[in-house]
Amino acid sequence: MSKSDDEGARLFGHSRSIQDLLLKVSRVATTRVSVLIVGESGAGKDIVARLLHDMSPRRRGPFVPVNCGAIPKDLAESHLFGHEKGSFTGAVAQHVGMFEAARGGTLFLDEIAEMPAELQVKLLRTLETNTIVRVGGHEAIPLDVRIVAATHHDPVDAVRSGRLREDLFFRIATVALHVPALRQREDDVGDIAVEIVDRLNARHRTRKRLSMQAMKALRAYTWPGNVRELRNALERAFILADEQIELQLPRRQPPREEVRHNAMTLHIGSTLAHTQQRFIVASLRHFNGDKPRTAKALGISLKTLYNRLALLPEHERNAINAIGTPGGANASGASSAASAATAANGASPTSVPTANP
């Protein structure tokens, strides 16, 4: 599953704002109207989109998510609308686009305001006629799809700045739903954290629990990266914990871009012990071999850090001791952390934030 795993593919919490949102979702889901979901990155817009689909009469049909900001500009039209064989260089066969792939279901256009302007024009025409024409084709193909869109921008600002066409906005926003930021529902933080830890325990067959200090730290932090940042922080602490999970959160609130990009890659499929070792090595590289700073950032004692390092193979211990010395492996920064963690075996990668200095 994608990032919808943030809260187990459902909105979790008992705050008034979430309960109000869930009520609106349940009412809107049964209709055919187009919906625009607005909220900060990491707040759970994709979860709301999935809920709208799962609670709708189209729930047995496909749910097709498309990140409009991640599609290469020269391939975007073909990706969405499909193409005919020979319509351009490399089009060796007919290709069905996302609109057709979502037939009978829901097409989720995530980050709609990142869609190129010329593609917004074609999207508007598609929504007005309820048909598509493949690239290189002439036949108008009727659609049977519900559109759900999302953006982390304020829609009014996006329209005013020209990022989002006004006529397209009115077409996709028959109903607008706002997903509150995590700091706006701070009463939910503890419940969400326990839910995430329970899922991690079930996955790894462990019985770890958050300490009282960790719960205090969770509630005191403002979570600029929202539920996604909370999940990543808990996964990191879970990996390093024995039975009781401690949490070391930065006093300085990182910019949202830093929350997204200051990350390393771990691989699902590795053992918990191996992943823990890779994470410690990556963090040491991030702090240029400074063991006291590394231990503090990881929320463990210096003695625990040395005990964990003692379990590493001799060649890895030697490499770590060389970090930060003349001629040594001076590989600080998030990119070094990523390369160190990539050595972990396994398949599906997941991003975990590295510790902030």
DACORQUI-V301759 format. One record per run of one state. SS is the DSSP state (alpha for helix, beta for strand, coil for the rest). FROM is the first residue (numbers start at 1). LEN is the number of residues. Records with the same first field share a line. If there is no record, write none. Layout:
# DACORQUI-V301759
SS=FROM-LEN / FROM-LEN
This chain:
# DACORQUI-V301759
coil=1-2 / 8-8 / 30-5 / 39-6 / 55-8 / 68-8 / 82-1 / 84-11 / 96-2 / 102-4 / 111-1 / 115-2 / 130-1 / 133-2 / 136-5 / 143-3 / 152-3 / 161-5 / 173-2 / 179-3 / 205-4 / 211-1 / 221-5 / 241-3 / 246-10 / 262-1 / 268-4 / 287-4 / 299-3 / 311-3 / 323-11 / 342-7 / 354-4
alpha=3-5 / 16-14 / 45-10 / 76-6 / 98-4 / 112-3 / 117-13 / 155-6 / 166-7 / 182-23 / 212-9 / 226-15 / 256-6 / 272-15 / 291-8 / 302-9 / 314-9 / 334-8
beta=35-4 / 63-5 / 83-1 / 95-1 / 106-5 / 131-2 / 135-1 / 141-2 / 146-6 / 175-4 / 209-2 / 244-2 / 263-5 / 349-5
